[in-house]
Amino acid sequence: MVSTRGRLKQSGEEVRSPLRIHRKPNQKEKEIEIEMTGNNEGMSANKNSAPSSFKRRDRVTKKGDEAIADACKVSATFILDLGESEVPNEFEKVFNEDQELQQLINGEICMKVYPFSSEHTTSSQRKIILSGSFNPLHDGHLKLLEVATRMFGDGCPCFEISAINADKPPLTISQIKDRVRQFQKLGKTVIISNQPYFYKKADLFPGSIFVIGADTAARLINPKYYGESHALMLEVLLGCKSTGCTFLVAARNVDGIVKVLEDFEIPEDLRDMFISIPEESFRMDISSTELRNRG
């Protein structure tokens, strides 16, 4: 019978070892763990000393390990011949909530999801996102997202808060946690991001539907916010469109005047990216600012 090594030598096949070597930080070479990867039963060994349970397993499964090694076209005897610098360090570090939020504020991570809602499934599913400061969250916000979800029932409804503001200091960790608690009490999913601009949100959540008020839609298409450049406004919003995102626009009472999407001249290349929520379905007549001012 020709050995596995002999067959490989005759055929010239390349040996691809399914063995992975793990070392914890500051672990000595003698304590390196060796693991068989793939669909086979895991194997581990310690070059220093093994507990009695492992030794018993070793005696019982020696033949089985040899069979696995033969099937994987590797020698059943593995000699570790790596220098200190050649052994990779594999380890996982767990951060607490405050650390993650600080990383988000610092720009080290781009978002943190609080999936309080049973409607939240996978991050790859299209999202229906209502962005805002939610200071405080009120019934108008809840109803608006509910209406949007009815119009596009195949999406995952989420609220989104940017910890970074374009013209204000970033939110503190305690402020973020206070606002998150509002959603936790109601069982609503909220995402904390560090992207205050919609063109950045579009990159972060491609294919999503952003639910906005008519006042926000007016700002989005106003060249004033793009250095008075109509061309730059088109370039930025066409970039949003290329991600597959759309804007669902609700009527909004602005200074006593109800504004709807149809009140604005949307550039032709962008018209199919803006969808109107019928005024009879929803109209937001109150804002978080007004609620705060009322005390």
C-alpha positions in Angstrom: 0.0 0.0 0.0 1.4 3.4 -1.0 1.3 6.0 1.8 -0.4 9.3 1.4 2.9 11.1 1.2 4.1 8.7 -1.5 1.0 9.3 -3.6 1.4 13.0 -3.4 5.0 12.7 -4.4 4.2 10.6 -7.4 1.3 12.8 -8.5 3.0 16.1 -7.9 -0.2 17.4 -6.1 0.2 20.5 -4.0 -0.4 19.9 -0.3 -3.0 22.2 1.1 -3.1 21.8 4.9 -6.4 22.3 6.6 -4.6 22.9 9.8 -4.9 26.3 11.5 -2.6 27.5 14.2 -3.9 29.8 16.9 -2.0 31.7 19.5 -3.4 34.0 22.1 -1.6 37.3 22.8 1.7 36.7 24.7 1.2 32.9 24.5 4.4 30.8 24.5 5.3 28.7 21.5 4.8 25.5 23.6 1.2 26.4 24.2 0.2 26.9 20.6 -3.1 25.2 19.7 -3.5 23.4 16.4 -6.9 23.0 14.9 -8.2 21.0 12.0 -10.5 23.2 9.8 -13.0 22.3 7.2 -15.9 19.9 7.6 -13.9 17.4 9.6 -14.0 16.8 13.3 -11.9 19.4 15.1 -8.5 18.3 16.5 -6.5 20.2 19.0 -3.2 19.5 20.6 -1.0 21.2 23.3 2.7 20.8 23.0 3.2 21.2 26.7 0.9 18.8 28.5 -2.6 17.6 27.9 -5.3 16.9 30.5 -6.2 13.3 31.2 -9.5 13.6 29.3 -7.6 14.7 26.2 -5.1 11.8 26.6 -7.9 9.3 26.7 -9.5 10.9 23.7 -6.2 10.8 21.9 -5.9 7.0 22.5 -9.4 6.3 21.4 -9.4 8.5 18.3 -5.9 8.0 17.0 -7.1 5.8 14.2 -9.9 8.3 13.4 -7.5 11.2 13.2 -5.2 9.2 10.9 -8.2 8.6 8.6 -9.1 12.3 8.6 -5.5 13.2 7.8 -5.4 10.7 5.0 -8.6 12.0 3.5 -7.3 15.6 3.7 -4.0 14.5 2.1 -1.8 15.5 4.9 0.5 13.6 7.2 -1.1 12.4 10.5 2.1 13.7 12.2 2.4 17.5 12.1 5.7 19.0 13.0 5.5 22.7 14.0 8.5 24.3 12.5 7.7 28.0 12.6 9.6 30.9 14.0 8.2 33.2 16.6 7.4 35.9 14.0 5.7 33.4 11.6 2.9 32.3 13.9 -0.2 34.5 13.5 -1.9 36.0 16.5 -5.6 35.3 16.4 -7.8 36.7 19.1 -11.1 38.5 19.6 -11.6 41.6 21.7 -15.0 42.5 23.1 -16.0 46.1 23.7 -18.8 47.3 26.0 -21.5 49.7 24.9 -19.7 52.9 26.0 -16.5 51.9 24.2 -18.4 51.1 21.0 -20.2 54.5 21.1 -16.9 56.3 21.7 -15.4 54.5 18.7 -18.4 55.6 16.7 -18.0 59.2 17.7 -14.3 59.0 16.9 -15.0 57.6 13.5 -13.5 54.2 14.2 -16.7 52.4 13.4 -19.6 53.7 11.2 -22.7 52.6 13.1 -24.2 50.7 16.0 -27.6 49.0 15.7 -30.0 48.5 18.5 -32.4 45.8 17.2 -35.2 46.3 19.7 -38.0 45.5 17.2 -39.1 42.0 16.3 -39.5 43.4 12.8 -35.7 43.8 12.5 -34.3 40.8 10.7 -31.0 41.0 8.8 -28.7 43.9 8.0 -28.8 42.9 4.3 -32.6 43.5 4.1 -33.7 46.8 2.5 -34.3 49.4 5.3 -37.0 52.0 5.6 -35.2 54.7 7.6 -36.5 57.7 9.4 -33.6 59.9 10.4 -33.7 62.6 13.0 -32.5 63.8 16.4 -35.6 62.5 18.2 -35.2 64.8 21.1 -37.8 63.8 22.0 -39.3 60.9 20.0 -43.1 61.6 19.5 -46.2 60.1 18.0 -45.7 61.9 14.7 -42.4 60.1 14.2 -44.0 56.8 15.0 -47.0 57.3 12.7 -44.8 58.5 9.8 -42.6 55.4 9.8 -45.7 53.3 10.2 -47.3 54.9 7.1 -44.0 54.5 5.1 -43.8 50.8 6.1 -47.3 50.2 4.8 -46.4 51.8 1.5 -43.3 49.6 1.2 -44.0 46.5 3.2 -40.9 44.5 2.1 -38.5 46.7 4.1 -37.2 46.8 7.7 -38.4 49.9 9.5 -35.6 51.7 11.5 -35.0 55.0 13.1 -31.6 56.5 12.7 -29.7 59.1 14.7 -26.4 60.6 13.7 -24.1 61.2 16.7 -22.3 63.7 14.5 -24.0 66.9 13.5 -23.0 69.1 10.6 -23.2 72.4 12.6 -23.3 71.3 16.3 -21.0 69.4 18.7 -21.3 65.6 18.6 -23.7 63.9 20.9 -22.2 62.6 24.1 -22.4 59.0 25.1 -24.9 59.8 27.8 -27.1 61.7 25.4 -27.0 58.9 22.9 -28.0 56.3 25.5 -30.9 58.6 26.8 -32.3 58.8 23.3 -31.8 55.1 22.6 -33.9 54.3 25.8 -36.9 55.9 24.1 -36.9 53.3 21.4 -36.1 50.5 23.8 -39.3 51.3 25.8 -41.4 51.1 22.6 -39.6 48.1 21.0 -38.4 50.0 18.0 -35.1 49.4 16.2 -32.7 52.4 16.1 -29.4 52.8 14.4 -26.7 55.2 15.7 -24.4 56.4 12.9 -21.8 59.1 12.4 -23.1 60.3 9.1 -25.1 63.6 9.2 -25.4 63.9 5.4 -27.8 61.9 3.3 -25.3 61.2 0.5 -23.2 59.5 3.2 -26.2 57.7 4.7 -26.9 56.4 1.2 -23.4 54.9 1.0 -23.9 53.4 4.5 -27.4 52.0 3.8 -27.5 51.2 0.0 -30.9 50.4 -1.4 -32.8 52.0 1.5 -35.8 54.2 1.6 -35.2 57.4 3.5 -38.4 58.9 5.0 -38.1 62.7 5.1 -40.3 65.8 5.4 -41.0 68.2 2.6 -38.8 70.8 4.3 -35.8 68.4 4.2 -36.6 67.6 0.5 -36.5 71.3 -0.3 -33.0 71.6 1.3 -31.7 68.5 -0.6 -32.4 70.1 -4.0 -31.4 73.6 -3.1 -28.0 74.6 -4.6 -27.5 76.9 -1.7 -26.3 73.9 0.3 -23.9 72.9 -2.4 -21.9 76.1 -2.6 -24.5 77.6 -4.9 -23.6 74.9 -7.5 -26.5 73.3 -9.3 -24.1 70.9 -11.0 -22.7 69.8 -7.7 -26.2 69.2 -6.3 -27.0 67.0 -9.2 -23.7 65.1 -8.9 -24.2 64.4 -5.2 -27.9 63.3 -5.5 -27.2 61.2 -8.6 -24.6 59.5 -6.4 -27.3 58.7 -3.9 -29.5 57.4 -6.7 -26.7 55.1 -7.9 -26.8 53.3 -4.5 -30.5 52.4 -5.1 -31.8 54.7 -2.4 -35.1 56.6 -2.7 -36.6 59.5 -0.7 -40.2 59.1 0.6 -41.5 62.6 1.2 -44.2 63.6 3.7 -46.2 66.8 3.9 -44.9 69.2 6.5 -46.3 72.3 8.1 -43.5 75.0 7.7 -44.2 78.4 9.3 -48.0 77.8 9.0 -47.9 76.7 5.4 -48.3 73.0 4.5 -45.6 71.9 2.0 -45.7 68.8 -0.1 -43.3 67.3 -2.6 -45.3 68.6 -5.5 -44.5 72.2 -4.4 -40.9 71.8 -5.5 -39.3 71.6 -8.9 -37.3 68.3 -8.8 -34.6 68.1 -11.5 -35.8 65.6 -14.2 -32.9 63.2 -13.6 -33.9 62.9 -9.9 -37.7 62.8 -10.1 -38.0 59.0 -9.9 -35.9 59.1 -6.7 -38.5 61.2 -4.8 -41.9 59.6 -3.9 -44.7 61.6 -2.3 -46.7 60.3 0.7 -50.3 61.5 0.1 -51.2 64.3 2.5 -54.4 62.5 3.4 -52.2 59.6 4.6 -49.9 61.7 6.8 -49.0 65.3 7.6 -46.5 66.2 10.3 -47.7 69.4 12.1 -45.5 69.1 15.2 -41.7 68.9 15.7 -39.4 67.9 18.5 -38.3 71.4 18.8 -41.8 72.7 19.4 -42.3 70.0 22.0 -39.1 71.0 23.8 -40.2 74.7 23.7 -43.5 73.8 25.3 -41.5 72.4 28.2 
